[in-house]
Amino acid sequence: MIERIDTGERMSKIVKHSGVAYLCGQVGAGDNVAEQTRDCLSRVEALLARAGSGPDRMLQAIVWLADMADFAEMNAVWDAWVPAGHAPARACGEAKLARPDLKVEIIVTAACDR
């Protein structure tokens, strides 16, 4: 069974299948990459909770930065947020994001309750 949560015409915020939750990409508000990353991760955490999951159950994360020069600043926030011993498989790259003010977008896949 596939469960879609907050489904619109273009996308769902969460799709659950066989004990795995797939989250849509999350961005955050703020003037710099640290603020945007903190806000983005709070949104990720809220979606994980809605899916019956949490940061300690992440399987994979894909991080897009508008500028790789922000890598260390983003990682400082990320490292403080990820529960010790529960780091997911992760990739990070540079991409042109949907709006010029966006500095980071994070996509998470996690184990969840069925």
N, C-alpha and C positions, 0 to 999 in steps of 0.2 A: 504494500500500500504506500502511496505517496501522499504526504500531507503538505499542503501549501498554506502558509500563514501570511496575512496581510498581502494578498495577491491583488495586483492592479493589472492594467492592460499590458504593461511592459515587463513587469517583473514581480516576484514575490520577495518579501524581506527574508523569509526563512522557507527552505524546502527540506522536509524530513523524509528519509527513506532508509529502511533496514538499520535503524539505530545510529544513523549519521545525520547531522544537521549541516546544511549548506547555507551560509549567510550571504546576503548580497553585500557588495562593497560598501564600506562605511567611511564617511568623512567626518570631520569635526570643525567646530568653530574656533576662532582665535586668530591672533595677529602673527604668530610664529609657529614653527613646526612642533615645538614642545606642547604648546597650548592645544593645537589641533590634534596632536597624537593623543593627549590625555582625554580630550572630549570624544574622539573617535573610539578609543578603547572603552570608555564608559558606555557608549552606544553598543559596541560589540558585546560587552558583558551583559547588558540588559537583554539583547536578543538571545544570547546563549541561555540566560535564565528562562526566557519564554519558551525556548526549545527543550527545556529539561536538561540543561548542560551547564558548563561553567568553564572558566579559563584553564582549570586543571584537566579538562577533557579535550582540549584542542588537539587536533591531528595535524593540521596544516594551516599555515598563514602565508598569504601573499601580500607584500607591502609594496605599494607604488609611491615613489617620491617624485615631486615635480623637479627637484634638483638634488642630485646625489651629494652635494655639499652639505645637505641637512642630515646625512646618514648618522653621524655620531649623536646629534641632538635628539633625533627620533629614537635611536637605540637606548639612550639613557632613560627615556620614559618607558619604552617597551620592557627593558630589563627589570625595572622596578615593579612593573605590572604583572609579568608572567610568574606564576607560582614556581618556587624553586623545585627543580627536578621534573617539571612538566612542560618544558619548552617543546613546541610543535616543530615539525619539519617546516622550514621557512625559506622563502625566496624574497629578495628585495631588488627592485629595479627602478629605473627612472622612466617616467612617462609623462606625456602631456595630459593633465587631468581635465575634467569636464568644465571647470571654471578657472579663470586665471588666479583667483584668490586662494584656491586649494593648494595645499602643500603635501598632503599625505592621504592615501586611501588604503584601507586594509580589508582583505577578504579572508574569512575564516571558515574552516570546515572542522567540525567537532563531533565526538561521540555524544549521543543523547539518549534519553529515555524514549522508548518506542511509542 
